[in-house]
Amino acid sequence: MRIDIWLWAVRLFKSRSVAATTLRSGRVRVNGTVAKPATSVQVGDRVTWRDPLRDRVVVVRELIPKRVGAPLAVKAYDDQSPPVPTREERAEVGLRDRGAGRPTKRERRDIDRLRGRR
């Protein structure tokens, strides 16, 4: 079965075209090999790719030819992805929140100290 169809059928991607685009970009790997949209996938294959927030690791349990509901889709794969990092874990040192405005002179000095500039 084609991997782009399977990823769409088990609801890991919103549409088949989004799955195919991600596959064409070279970000998806099957058993460590870069996959294309027409790459065959078998039961037991390990599929990995990078989501905006984390790495996804999925092992194929069942091949589903058509899109199914979420309760059935979850049974078709084993998600071995690491947990989603919290906002604090993702935050970089010295970055300001959006909408916080321009930093004051004192805040700029603190940011410089955090970044090791002074």
N, C-alpha and C positions, 0 to 999 in steps of 0.2 A: 504494500500500500504506500502511496506517496506521502511523504512527511508533511507537506503543506496541508493536505486534506486532513490528515490525522490531527495535527495541531489545532486546526479549526474545529474539527468534529468534537474534540474533548474540551473545547472552550478555553484553551490556553491563549488563543488570539481571537480578537473580536471578529475578524473577517479573514477569508482565505487569501485575499490580496495583501493584507497586512502581513500575514504569515509568509507569503511568497516573497514579499519585499525584504523582510528580515532575513530570510534564507539567502536571497540573492546578494545581500550585503556581506555575507560571510561570517555573520555573528553566531550562527547556530552550528553546533557540532553534534554528530551522532557517533558515539563510541570514540570520541577524540578526533574524528575526521570532519573537516568542513563540509557541510551539507548544502545541496542545491534543492530547489522546490520539488524536483522529480526523484529525489533520493528515496530508495525503498527503506521502510522501517519495519522491523520484526519485533515480536514479543521478546522482551529482555534487553532491548537496545537502551542505551543511556543517552538521553538528549539533554544538551546544556546550551544555555544562551544567557545573555545579560539583559536584565530588565533595567529600567531607569534607576531603581533603588537597590537592586541586589542581583546576584547570580542565581539562575534557576537551574535545577537539576531534576530531571524527571526520568523514571524508568518505565518503559512501555509494559503494561500488563495485558492489555487487550486491544485488538485492532477494531475500530469502529468506522464503518464506511460513511455513515451519515451523521449529521449533527444531532446530538441528543441533549436532554435536559441535564442540569447541573448535578443532581444526585447520581445519575448514571455515568456522567462524564468523569466524576471523581474516582469511580471504581476502575476506570480504564488505565490509570497510571498511578505510580507510586512517587509522590513528591518528596525528594530528598534534599530540597533547597535549605540553605541556612535561614534562620529567622530574619525577618525584616529588621534592619537596624533602627533604633529609636532616633528621634530627631536630634537629641543631644549627641548621640554617637556619630551622626552624619555631619554635624556642625564642625566647621573648620575654625581654628583659633584665629581670633581677630576679625572675623567677619561680622558685620552688623545686620540686624534684621531689616527686611524691606520696610520702607516707610518710616524708619527711625529718624530720618533727616540727616543733615550734615553733622559730623561729629564736632564737638567743641574742642578747643585747644587742649584742654586737660584730657579728654577722651582720645585725641590723636596721640598724645604722649603715651597714654596707657597702651594703645594699640601698637605703637612702635616698640614699647618694651616687650609686649607679648611676642611680637614677631622677631625680636632679637636685634633690632636696628640700633638701639641705644643702650 
